[in-house]
Amino acid sequence: MSDRLHQFVEEFALAYEAAGIPRTAGRILGWLMVCDPPEQTASQLVEALGSSKASISTMTRLLVQMHLIERVPRRGSRQDYFRIRPGTWSERVKNGLAGLSLYKSLAEKGLRLLENAPPQRSERLQEMRELYAFFEEELQGLFERYERKQRKRKG
C-alpha cells in the first residue's frame, strides 16, 4: 500500500473510531473504499493492513453485522470476499433520519406528560422537539433531492 493510501486508510479509521467503531474496523472500511479489486479476502486484508487474522475476522464479522460490508462468494473459491455493501451510505442516512424521528417523538411524549406544568418546566423539551422536527424535515427533503439526482445521473 502506498504512503498516501496508508494515510487515507488511517484517517478513515480515526474518523470511524471517533464515531465508536474500533480502529481496525475503520481501517477495513477505509481500505475497502479504495482497494483494487473492490472485493478482498481476509488474507488480503491481513496483508494490506498489517493486522492479525483474528482481528480481521472479528472486525469483518462486526462490519457485516452493521451492514457496512458484505461477504461475496466467488465460484470455485473457498474463501470469503468482502466489499462495501452497495447502498450502505444511503441506508445509514435513512437510519439517521429515523433516529431524528425517535428523538422528536420522545420530546413530544415528555411535552404531553408536562402539559399541565408551568411553561418554563417544558422549555427544554420544547427546544429539543423543535430542533429535531426542523432537522427531520430539512434533511428528509435534502435526501429526497439527492435520490432524484442519483436517479437522473444513472438513468
C-alpha positions, 0 to 999 in steps of 0.5 A: 500500500502506498504512503498516501493510501496508508494515510487515507486508510488511517484517517478513515479509521480515526474518523470511524473510531471517533464515531465508536467503531474500533480502529481496525474496523475503520481501517477495513472500511477505509481500505475497502473504499479504495482497494483494487479489486473492490472485493478482498479476502481476509488474507488480503486484508491481513496483508494490506493492513498489517493486522492479525487474522483474528482481528480481521475476522472479528472486525469483518464479522462486526462490519457485516453485522452493521451492514457496512460490508458484505461477504461475496462468494466467488465460484470455485473459491473457498474463501470469503470476499468482502466489499462495501455493501452497495447502498450502505451510505444511503441506508445509514442516512435513512437510519439517521433520519429515523433516529431524528424521528425517535428523538422528536417523538420522545420530546413530544411524549415528555411535552404531553406528560408536562402539559399541565406544568408551568411553561418554563418546566417544558422549555427544554423539551420544547427546544429539543422537539423543535430542533429535531422536527426542523432537522427531520424535515430539512434533511428528509427533503435534502435526501429526497433531492439527492435520490432524484439526482442519483436517479437522473445521473444513472438513468 
